[in-house]
Amino acid sequence: MKTSNVQSMIQLLNRSCLQAGMVLGSILMLMPQAEAGTTFYSDRPTWEADLVARGMTVVNFSFTAENIAKAAEVLSPPAPGTQLGPSLTFSSAETGLPSTWQLRALEPGSGLIWQPTITPIGPNTINIDSDGTGNTSFHDDWQITVTETLWAAFGGDIMNNDLNAGESFQVFGPGNAQLGSAPTPISPFLSGKFIGVISDEQISRVFYDADAVGDNLDIRNFAYAVVPEPGTVSILLLGGLTLILKGLNRNKHSRSSAAKKGID
C-alpha cells in the first residue's frame, strides 16, 4: 500500500473520530445535568427555576371543583365545605397530565374538606380534617403516593401550620427508601408557606408528618415534575450515531470516486 493511501486513511479516521466526539459532546450538553442528592426549597420561583435548568417541565395542579371531580372517589364537582373522604386519586387518564397519584389524610377517621376560598389565603384549598367532624386542630398527617410515572420533584403551599418538635416533610423512593427529610415550614394562622423538593432519585411518596396538637392544616397549589423518560436520551444517542455513520459513508464514497478518477 502506498504511503499516500495510508496517510489518507489516517486522516479519514481522525476526521471520523472528531465528528463522533463533537456529536456526542453536543448530546451530553443537551442532557439535563443534576446535582446528586435531594434538595428542599422554601420559595417557589427558585424551585421552578432549578427544574427548568435541569430540563424538566413544571406540572401545576390546582384543587378546583372541576379538578376534584376528576378524582376516582368523587362523582361530581363538590359544594363548598364538602367532606370528600380520606383520599383523592387522580389518574393521568382523567386529568390529562403525566402521572397518577393519590392524596390521603392518614389519621383514622380523618378526611379531606374542599373550600373554594379562604380569606385571605386564596382559592381552592384542601383542609386536612383530622377526626372527620370538621374539628381539624388535631393530627394533620397526609401523604401523596405516586403509582404511575414517578416524580423528580414536588411542591405546594402549606397554610396554618405551627412548628412543633418532631414535625417533618419527608420524601421516599421505590422500596420506601427515604430520600430526604426537612422541618415543616411555619405558616401562622391564615397565611401560607411554600415547601418543595427536587431529587435525582425517583420520588414515589411524599409524607407530611404533623404534630398531634395545634394545627388546622390547609394545602393548595400543588406542582410536580416527572422523571424524564429514558427513551429521550436513547433517541438523542441514536440520532448522533446516525449522523456519524452518514459522515463515514460520505467520506467512503468520496474516496472511492477519487480513486476511480485516478485510475481513469
Phi and psi restraints in degrees (value plus and minus 20) as a CYANA .aco file:
   2 LYS   PHI     -90.0   -50.0
   2 LYS   PSI     131.1   171.1
   3 THR   PHI     -79.8   -39.8
   3 THR   PSI     -58.3   -18.3
   4 SER   PHI     -82.9   -42.9
   4 SER   PSI     -57.7   -17.7
   5 ASN   PHI     -87.8   -47.8
   5 ASN   PSI     -60.2   -20.2
   6 VAL   PHI     -82.0   -42.0
   6 VAL   PSI     -64.7   -24.7
   7 GLN   PHI     -83.0   -43.0
   7 GLN   PSI     -58.2   -18.2
   8 SER   PHI     -83.7   -43.7
   8 SER   PSI     -62.3   -22.3
   9 MET   PHI     -85.1   -45.1
   9 MET   PSI     -59.1   -19.1
  10 ILE   PHI     -84.4   -44.4
  10 ILE   PSI     -63.0   -23.0
  11 GLN   PHI     -82.6   -42.6
  11 GLN   PSI     -60.6   -20.6
  12 LEU   PHI     -83.1   -43.1
  12 LEU   PSI     -63.1   -23.1
  13 LEU   PHI     -83.8   -43.8
  13 LEU   PSI     -61.6   -21.6
  14 ASN   PHI     -81.7   -41.7
  14 ASN   PSI     -62.9   -22.9
  15 ARG   PHI     -84.3   -44.3
  15 ARG   PSI     -60.6   -20.6
  16 SER   PHI     -84.3   -44.3
  16 SER   PSI     -63.0   -23.0
  17 CYS   PHI     -84.2   -44.2
  17 CYS   PSI     -59.2   -19.2
  18 LEU   PHI     -83.5   -43.5
  18 LEU   PSI     -63.9   -23.9
  19 GLN   PHI     -81.3   -41.3
  19 GLN   PSI     -63.1   -23.1
  20 ALA   PHI     -82.2   -42.2
  20 ALA   PSI     -63.6   -23.6
  21 GLY   PHI     -83.5   -43.5
  21 GLY   PSI     -60.4   -20.4
  22 MET   PHI     -85.3   -45.3
  22 MET   PSI     -63.3   -23.3
  23 VAL   PHI     -85.7   -45.7
  23 VAL   PSI     -68.7   -28.7
  24 LEU   PHI     -85.3   -45.3
  24 LEU   PSI     -55.2   -15.2
  25 GLY   PHI     -83.4   -43.4
  25 GLY   PSI     -60.6   -20.6
  26 SER   PHI     -84.1   -44.1
  26 SER   PSI     -59.5   -19.5
  27 ILE   PHI     -82.7   -42.7
  27 ILE   PSI     -64.9   -24.9
  28 LEU   PHI     -83.3   -43.3
  28 LEU   PSI     -54.4   -14.4
  29 MET   PHI     -87.6   -47.6
  29 MET   PSI     -53.2   -13.2
  30 LEU   PHI     -95.9   -55.9
  30 LEU   PSI     -45.1    -5.1
  31 MET   PHI     -91.7   -51.7
  31 MET   PSI     117.1   157.1
  32 PRO   PHI     -80.2   -40.2
  32 PRO   PSI     115.3   155.3
  33 GLN   PHI    -127.8   -87.8
  33 GLN   PSI     110.0   150.0
  34 ALA   PHI    -149.8  -109.8
  34 ALA   PSI     121.3   161.3
  35 GLU   PHI     -93.8   -53.8
  35 GLU   PSI     128.3   168.3
  36 ALA   PHI     -89.1   -49.1
  36 ALA   PSI     125.2   165.2
  37 GLY   PHI      89.1   129.1
  37 GLY   PSI    -189.7  -149.7
  38 THR   PHI    -143.2  -103.2
  38 THR   PSI     108.4   148.4
  39 THR   PHI    -139.2   -99.2
  39 THR   PSI     113.0   153.0
  40 PHE   PHI    -123.4   -83.4
  40 PHE   PSI     129.4   169.4
  41 TYR   PHI    -150.4  -110.4
  41 TYR   PSI     130.2   170.2
  42 SER   PHI    -136.9   -96.9
  42 SER   PSI     -18.9    21.1
  43 ASP   PHI    -158.2  -118.2
  43 ASP   PSI     118.1   158.1
  44 ARG   PHI     -86.3   -46.3
  44 ARG   PSI     -64.7   -24.7
  45 PRO   PHI     -77.1   -37.1
  45 PRO   PSI     -61.9   -21.9
  46 THR   PHI     -86.5   -46.5
  46 THR   PSI     -62.4   -22.4
  47 TRP   PHI     -78.5   -38.5
  47 TRP   PSI     -68.3   -28.3
  48 GLU   PHI     -84.5   -44.5
  48 GLU   PSI     -61.7   -21.7
  49 ALA   PHI     -83.0   -43.0
  49 ALA   PSI     -59.6   -19.6
  50 ASP   PHI     -88.0   -48.0
  50 ASP   PSI     -54.5   -14.5
  51 LEU   PHI     -84.8   -44.8
  51 LEU   PSI     -65.1   -25.1
  52 VAL   PHI     -82.4   -42.4
  52 VAL   PSI     -60.4   -20.4
  53 ALA   PHI     -83.0   -43.0
  53 ALA   PSI     -46.4    -6.4
  54 ARG   PHI    -108.9   -68.9
  54 ARG   PSI     -15.8    24.2
  55 GLY   PHI      60.0   100.0
  55 GLY   PSI       0.2    40.2
  56 MET   PHI    -124.9   -84.9
  56 MET   PSI     141.0   181.0
  57 THR   PHI    -130.0   -90.0
  57 THR   PSI     111.3   151.3
  58 VAL   PHI     -97.6   -57.6
  58 VAL   PSI     107.8   147.8
  59 VAL   PHI    -126.3   -86.3
  59 VAL   PSI      94.4   134.4
  60 ASN   PHI    -114.3   -74.3
  60 ASN   PSI     121.6   161.6
  61 PHE   PHI    -157.6  -117.6
  61 PHE   PSI      96.1   136.1
  62 SER   PHI    -123.9   -83.9
  62 SER   PSI     122.7   162.7
  63 PHE   PHI    -104.3   -64.3
  63 PHE   PSI      41.7    81.7
  64 THR   PHI     -96.4   -56.4
  64 THR   PSI     143.4   183.4
  65 ALA   PHI     -80.6   -40.6
  65 ALA   PSI     -58.6   -18.6
  66 GLU   PHI     -85.3   -45.3
  66 GLU   PSI     -61.0   -21.0
  67 ASN   PHI     -89.5   -49.5
  67 ASN   PSI     -59.3   -19.3
  68 ILE   PHI     -83.0   -43.0
  68 ILE   PSI     -53.5   -13.5
  69 ALA   PHI     -86.0   -46.0
  69 ALA   PSI     -34.8     5.2
  70 LYS   PHI    -103.1   -63.1
  70 LYS   PSI     -27.7    12.3
  71 ALA   PHI     -90.5   -50.5
  71 ALA   PSI     128.0   168.0
  72 ALA   PHI     -82.9   -42.9
  72 ALA   PSI     -47.3    -7.3
  73 GLU   PHI    -107.1   -67.1
  73 GLU   PSI     -27.5    12.5
  74 VAL   PHI    -136.1   -96.1
  74 VAL   PSI     113.3   153.3
  75 LEU   PHI    -112.7   -72.7
  75 LEU   PSI     -46.9    -6.9
  76 SER   PHI    -174.7  -134.7
  76 SER   PSI     144.3   184.3
  77 PRO   PHI     -74.2   -34.2
  77 PRO   PSI     110.1   150.1
  78 PRO   PHI     -97.9   -57.9
  78 PRO   PSI     137.7   177.7
  79 ALA   PHI    -103.4   -63.4
  79 ALA   PSI     137.5   177.5
  80 PRO   PHI     -75.6   -35.6
  80 PRO   PSI     118.0   158.0
  81 GLY   PHI      59.5    99.5
  81 GLY   PSI     -11.3    28.7
  82 THR   PHI     -87.9   -47.9
  82 THR   PSI     112.0   152.0
  83 GLN   PHI    -101.1   -61.1
  83 GLN   PSI      95.1   135.1
  84 LEU   PHI    -112.8   -72.8
  84 LEU   PSI     -24.3    15.7
  85 GLY   PHI      76.6   116.6
  85 GLY   PSI    -198.8  -158.8
  86 PRO   PHI     -99.0   -59.0
  86 PRO   PSI     -34.9     5.1
  87 SER   PHI    -164.8  -124.8
  87 SER   PSI     134.8   174.8
  88 LEU   PHI    -152.8  -112.8
  88 LEU   PSI     101.6   141.6
  89 THR   PHI    -132.8   -92.8
  89 THR   PSI     101.2   141.2
  90 PHE   PHI    -133.6   -93.6
  90 PHE   PSI      93.3   133.3
  91 SER   PHI    -112.3   -72.3
  91 SER   PSI     131.8   171.8
  92 SER   PHI     -82.8   -42.8
  92 SER   PSI     -50.3   -10.3
  93 ALA   PHI     -85.9   -45.9
  93 ALA   PSI     -53.1   -13.1
  94 GLU   PHI    -106.5   -66.5
  94 GLU   PSI     -58.8   -18.8
  95 THR   PHI    -106.2   -66.2
  95 THR   PSI     -43.6    -3.6
  96 GLY   PHI      56.3    96.3
  96 GLY   PSI     -10.2    29.8
  97 LEU   PHI    -127.5   -87.5
  97 LEU   PSI     135.2   175.2
  98 PRO   PHI     -86.8   -46.8
  98 PRO   PSI     118.8   158.8
  99 SER   PHI      74.0   114.0
  99 SER   PSI     127.6   167.6
 100 THR   PHI    -139.1   -99.1
 100 THR   PSI     111.1   151.1
 101 TRP   PHI    -169.2  -129.2
 101 TRP   PSI     141.3   181.3
 102 GLN   PHI    -150.8  -110.8
 102 GLN   PSI     111.3   151.3
 103 LEU   PHI    -117.3   -77.3
 103 LEU   PSI     111.8   151.8
 104 ARG   PHI    -160.5  -120.5
 104 ARG   PSI     114.8   154.8
 105 ALA   PHI    -102.9   -62.9
 105 ALA   PSI     112.6   152.6
 106 LEU   PHI    -117.5   -77.5
 106 LEU   PSI     -41.4    -1.4
 107 GLU   PHI     -93.2   -53.2
 107 GLU   PSI     123.3   163.3
 108 PRO   PHI     -76.1   -36.1
 108 PRO   PSI     109.4   149.4
 109 GLY   PHI      61.4   101.4
 109 GLY   PSI     -18.5    21.5
 110 SER   PHI    -103.9   -63.9
 110 SER   PSI     148.9   188.9
 111 GLY   PHI    -176.1  -136.1
 111 GLY   PSI    -197.1  -157.1
 112 LEU   PHI    -138.3   -98.3
 112 LEU   PSI     110.9   150.9
 113 ILE   PHI    -136.1   -96.1
 113 ILE   PSI     111.0   151.0
 114 TRP   PHI    -117.0   -77.0
 114 TRP   PSI     115.2   155.2
 115 GLN   PHI    -147.3  -107.3
 115 GLN   PSI     106.9   146.9
 116 PRO   PHI     -88.1   -48.1
 116 PRO   PSI     -47.5    -7.5
 117 THR   PHI    -179.6  -139.6
 117 THR   PSI     122.6   162.6
 118 ILE   PHI    -151.8  -111.8
 118 ILE   PSI      94.1   134.1
 119 THR   PHI    -100.7   -60.7
 119 THR   PSI     112.3   152.3
 120 PRO   PHI    -117.4   -77.4
 120 PRO   PSI      -4.9    35.1
 121 ILE   PHI     -82.3   -42.3
 121 ILE   PSI     -69.5   -29.5
 122 GLY   PHI     111.4   151.4
 122 GLY   PSI    -193.1  -153.1
 123 PRO   PHI    -105.8   -65.8
 123 PRO   PSI     140.6   180.6
 124 ASN   PHI      40.2    80.2
 124 ASN   PSI      49.8    89.8
 125 THR   PHI    -135.3   -95.3
 125 THR   PSI     133.9   173.9
 126 ILE   PHI    -133.7   -93.7
 126 ILE   PSI     101.9   141.9
 127 ASN   PHI    -114.9   -74.9
 127 ASN   PSI     113.4   153.4
 128 ILE   PHI    -102.3   -62.3
 128 ILE   PSI      84.6   124.6
 129 ASP   PHI    -108.1   -68.1
 129 ASP   PSI      81.4   121.4
 130 SER   PHI     -83.9   -43.9
 130 SER   PSI     -57.3   -17.3
 131 ASP   PHI    -139.6   -99.6
 131 ASP   PSI     -12.4    27.6
 132 GLY   PHI      58.4    98.4
 132 GLY   PSI     -10.2    29.8
 133 THR   PHI    -135.0   -95.0
 133 THR   PSI     -24.9    15.1
 134 GLY   PHI      71.9   111.9
 134 GLY   PSI     -30.7     9.3
 135 ASN   PHI    -106.2   -66.2
 135 ASN   PSI      72.4   112.4
 136 THR   PHI    -116.3   -76.3
 136 THR   PSI     -18.0    22.0
 137 SER   PHI    -106.0   -66.0
 137 SER   PSI      38.1    78.1
 138 PHE   PHI    -152.7  -112.7
 138 PHE   PSI    -158.7  -118.7
 139 HIS   PHI    -104.3   -64.3
 139 HIS   PSI      83.5   123.5
 140 ASP   PHI    -121.6   -81.6
 140 ASP   PSI      27.4    67.4
 141 ASP   PHI     -89.0   -49.0
 141 ASP   PSI     122.4   162.4
 142 TRP   PHI    -170.0  -130.0
 142 TRP   PSI     142.9   182.9
 143 GLN   PHI    -169.3  -129.3
 143 GLN   PSI     140.4   180.4
 144 ILE   PHI    -139.6   -99.6
 144 ILE   PSI     109.9   149.9
 145 THR   PHI    -133.3   -93.3
 145 THR   PSI     106.2   146.2
 146 VAL   PHI    -119.5   -79.5
 146 VAL   PSI     102.6   142.6
 147 THR   PHI    -131.5   -91.5
 147 THR   PSI     -33.4     6.6
 148 GLU   PHI    -164.6  -124.6
 148 GLU   PSI     109.3   149.3
 149 THR   PHI      38.3    78.3
 149 THR   PSI      66.1   106.1
 150 LEU   PHI     -84.2   -44.2
 150 LEU   PSI     140.9   180.9
 151 TRP   PHI    -116.5   -76.5
 151 TRP   PSI     135.2   175.2
 152 ALA   PHI    -126.6   -86.6
 152 ALA   PSI     -33.5     6.5
 153 ALA   PHI    -179.1  -139.1
 153 ALA   PSI     135.4   175.4
 154 PHE   PHI    -167.9  -127.9
 154 PHE   PSI     127.9   167.9
 155 GLY   PHI    -173.7  -133.7
 155 GLY   PSI     136.6   176.6
 156 GLY   PHI    -193.0  -153.0
 156 GLY   PSI     147.1   187.1
 157 ASP   PHI    -118.8   -78.8
 157 ASP   PSI     113.4   153.4
 158 ILE   PHI    -135.1   -95.1
 158 ILE   PSI     106.7   146.7
 159 MET   PHI    -137.5   -97.5
 159 MET   PSI     132.0   172.0
 160 ASN   PHI      40.7    80.7
 160 ASN   PSI      22.2    62.2
 161 ASN   PHI    -130.9   -90.9
 161 ASN   PSI     101.8   141.8
 162 ASP   PHI    -115.5   -75.5
 162 ASP   PSI     113.8   153.8
 163 LEU   PHI    -100.3   -60.3
 163 LEU   PSI     100.1   140.1
 164 ASN   PHI    -144.9  -104.9
 164 ASN   PSI     140.3   180.3
 165 ALA   PHI     -78.2   -38.2
 165 ALA   PSI     113.4   153.4
 166 GLY   PHI      73.4   113.4
 166 GLY   PSI     -29.2    10.8
 167 GLU   PHI     -95.2   -55.2
 167 GLU   PSI     121.6   161.6
 168 SER   PHI    -177.8  -137.8
 168 SER   PSI     138.9   178.9
 169 PHE   PHI    -133.5   -93.5
 169 PHE   PSI      99.6   139.6
 170 GLN   PHI    -145.8  -105.8
 170 GLN   PSI     128.3   168.3
 171 VAL   PHI    -147.7  -107.7
 171 VAL   PSI     126.0   166.0
 172 PHE   PHI    -152.5  -112.5
 172 PHE   PSI     133.8   173.8
 173 GLY   PHI    -129.5   -89.5
 173 GLY   PSI    -193.4  -153.4
 174 PRO   PHI     -74.2   -34.2
 174 PRO   PSI     123.1   163.1
 175 GLY   PHI      58.0    98.0
 175 GLY   PSI      -8.8    31.2
 176 ASN   PHI      41.3    81.3
 176 ASN   PSI       9.9    49.9
 177 ALA   PHI     -98.7   -58.7
 177 ALA   PSI     104.6   144.6
 178 GLN   PHI     -92.2   -52.2
 178 GLN   PSI     107.7   147.7
 179 LEU   PHI    -115.8   -75.8
 179 LEU   PSI     -41.3    -1.3
 180 GLY   PHI     152.3   192.3
 180 GLY   PSI     144.4   184.4
 181 SER   PHI    -169.6  -129.6
 181 SER   PSI     124.8   164.8
 182 ALA   PHI    -163.8  -123.8
 182 ALA   PSI     133.0   173.0
 183 PRO   PHI     -80.9   -40.9
 183 PRO   PSI     126.6   166.6
 184 THR   PHI     -90.3   -50.3
 184 THR   PSI     127.3   167.3
 185 PRO   PHI     -96.0   -56.0
 185 PRO   PSI     120.9   160.9
 186 ILE   PHI     -97.0   -57.0
 186 ILE   PSI     104.2   144.2
 187 SER   PHI    -155.2  -115.2
 187 SER   PSI      77.7   117.7
 188 PRO   PHI     -77.0   -37.0
 188 PRO   PSI     147.5   187.5
 189 PHE   PHI     -69.6   -29.6
 189 PHE   PSI     110.8   150.8
 190 LEU   PHI      42.1    82.1
 190 LEU   PSI      12.8    52.8
 191 SER   PHI    -162.4  -122.4
 191 SER   PSI     143.9   183.9
 192 GLY   PHI    -149.9  -109.9
 192 GLY   PSI     138.1   178.1
 193 LYS   PHI    -155.2  -115.2
 193 LYS   PSI     123.9   163.9
 194 PHE   PHI    -107.4   -67.4
 194 PHE   PSI     121.1   161.1
 195 ILE   PHI    -155.2  -115.2
 195 ILE   PSI     112.7   152.7
 196 GLY   PHI    -162.4  -122.4
 196 GLY   PSI     145.2   185.2
 197 VAL   PHI    -169.4  -129.4
 197 VAL   PSI     124.1   164.1
 198 ILE   PHI    -149.3  -109.3
 198 ILE   PSI     113.6   153.6
 199 SER   PHI    -151.3  -111.3
 199 SER   PSI     126.3   166.3
 200 ASP   PHI    -105.2   -65.2
 200 ASP   PSI     -20.2    19.8
 201 GLU   PHI    -125.9   -85.9
 201 GLU   PSI     136.6   176.6
 202 GLN   PHI     -87.4   -47.4
 202 GLN   PSI     114.1   154.1
 203 ILE   PHI    -119.9   -79.9
 203 ILE   PSI     102.4   142.4
 204 SER   PHI    -134.1   -94.1
 204 SER   PSI     -32.3     7.7
 205 ARG   PHI    -173.9  -133.9
 205 ARG   PSI     118.9   158.9
 206 VAL   PHI    -139.0   -99.0
 206 VAL   PSI     109.5   149.5
 207 PHE   PHI    -147.8  -107.8
 207 PHE   PSI     107.2   147.2
 208 TYR   PHI    -129.6   -89.6
 208 TYR   PSI      88.4   128.4
 209 ASP   PHI    -118.2   -78.2
 209 ASP   PSI      80.5   120.5
 210 ALA   PHI    -114.6   -74.6
 210 ALA   PSI     138.4   178.4
 211 ASP   PHI     -93.9   -53.9
 211 ASP   PSI     143.9   183.9
 212 ALA   PHI     -99.3   -59.3
 212 ALA   PSI     -29.0    11.0
 213 VAL   PHI    -153.6  -113.6
 213 VAL   PSI     133.4   173.4
 214 GLY   PHI      67.8   107.8
 214 GLY   PSI     -36.8     3.2
 215 ASP   PHI    -113.1   -73.1
 215 ASP   PSI     134.0   174.0
 216 ASN   PHI    -157.2  -117.2
 216 ASN   PSI      48.3    88.3
 217 LEU   PHI     -94.5   -54.5
 217 LEU   PSI     111.7   151.7
 218 ASP   PHI    -142.9  -102.9
 218 ASP   PSI     129.2   169.2
 219 ILE   PHI    -153.3  -113.3
 219 ILE   PSI     129.9   169.9
 220 ARG   PHI    -183.8  -143.8
 220 ARG   PSI     151.8   191.8
 221 ASN   PHI      33.6    73.6
 221 ASN   PSI      35.1    75.1
 222 PHE   PHI     -91.9   -51.9
 222 PHE   PSI     132.0   172.0
 223 ALA   PHI    -173.6  -133.6
 223 ALA   PSI     133.7   173.7
 224 TYR   PHI    -175.5  -135.5
 224 TYR   PSI     151.0   191.0
 225 ALA   PHI    -156.6  -116.6
 225 ALA   PSI     118.1   158.1
 226 VAL   PHI    -109.1   -69.1
 226 VAL   PSI     138.7   178.7
 227 VAL   PHI     -87.6   -47.6
 227 VAL   PSI     109.8   149.8
 228 PRO   PHI     -77.7   -37.7
 228 PRO   PSI     120.5   160.5
 229 GLU   PHI     -88.3   -48.3
 229 GLU   PSI     114.4   154.4
 230 PRO   PHI     -78.4   -38.4
 230 PRO   PSI     -47.0    -7.0
 231 GLY   PHI     -81.3   -41.3
 231 GLY   PSI     -48.0    -8.0
 232 THR   PHI     -83.3   -43.3
 232 THR   PSI     -65.7   -25.7
 233 VAL   PHI     -85.8   -45.8
 233 VAL   PSI     -60.1   -20.1
 234 SER   PHI     -81.6   -41.6
 234 SER   PSI     -60.7   -20.7
 235 ILE   PHI     -83.3   -43.3
 235 ILE   PSI     -61.6   -21.6
 236 LEU   PHI     -83.2   -43.2
 236 LEU   PSI     -64.5   -24.5
 237 LEU   PHI     -84.6   -44.6
 237 LEU   PSI     -61.4   -21.4
 238 LEU   PHI     -83.4   -43.4
 238 LEU   PSI     -61.3   -21.3
 239 GLY   PHI     -82.9   -42.9
 239 GLY   PSI     -60.3   -20.3
 240 GLY   PHI     -84.9   -44.9
 240 GLY   PSI     -62.6   -22.6
 241 LEU   PHI     -85.4   -45.4
 241 LEU   PSI     -55.7   -15.7
 242 THR   PHI     -81.8   -41.8
 242 THR   PSI     -62.7   -22.7
 243 LEU   PHI     -83.0   -43.0
 243 LEU   PSI     -60.0   -20.0
 244 ILE   PHI     -82.2   -42.2
 244 ILE   PSI     -66.4   -26.4
 245 LEU   PHI     -83.0   -43.0
 245 LEU   PSI     -59.5   -19.5
 246 LYS   PHI     -82.4   -42.4
 246 LYS   PSI     -60.6   -20.6
 247 GLY   PHI     -84.3   -44.3
 247 GLY   PSI     -60.7   -20.7
 248 LEU   PHI     -83.4   -43.4
 248 LEU   PSI     -61.6   -21.6
 249 ASN   PHI     -84.4   -44.4
 249 ASN   PSI     -60.5   -20.5
 250 ARG   PHI     -83.0   -43.0
 250 ARG   PSI     -64.0   -24.0
 251 ASN   PHI     -85.0   -45.0
 251 ASN   PSI     -58.1   -18.1
 252 LYS   PHI     -83.7   -43.7
 252 LYS   PSI     -66.1   -26.1
 253 HIS   PHI     -84.1   -44.1
 253 HIS   PSI     -59.8   -19.8
 254 SER   PHI     -82.4   -42.4
 254 SER   PSI     -62.6   -22.6
 255 ARG   PHI     -85.8   -45.8
 255 ARG   PSI     -58.4   -18.4
 256 SER   PHI     -85.9   -45.9
 256 SER   PSI     -61.9   -21.9
 257 SER   PHI     -83.8   -43.8
 257 SER   PSI     -60.8   -20.8
 258 ALA   PHI     -85.6   -45.6
 258 ALA   PSI     -58.5   -18.5
 259 ALA   PHI     -86.3   -46.3
 259 ALA   PSI     -60.7   -20.7
 260 LYS   PHI     -82.6   -42.6
 260 LYS   PSI     -62.5   -22.5
 261 LYS   PHI     -82.4   -42.4
 261 LYS   PSI     -56.6   -16.6
 262 GLY   PHI     -86.3   -46.3
 262 GLY   PSI     -57.4   -17.4
 263 ILE   PHI     -88.0   -48.0
 263 ILE   PSI     -62.0   -22.0
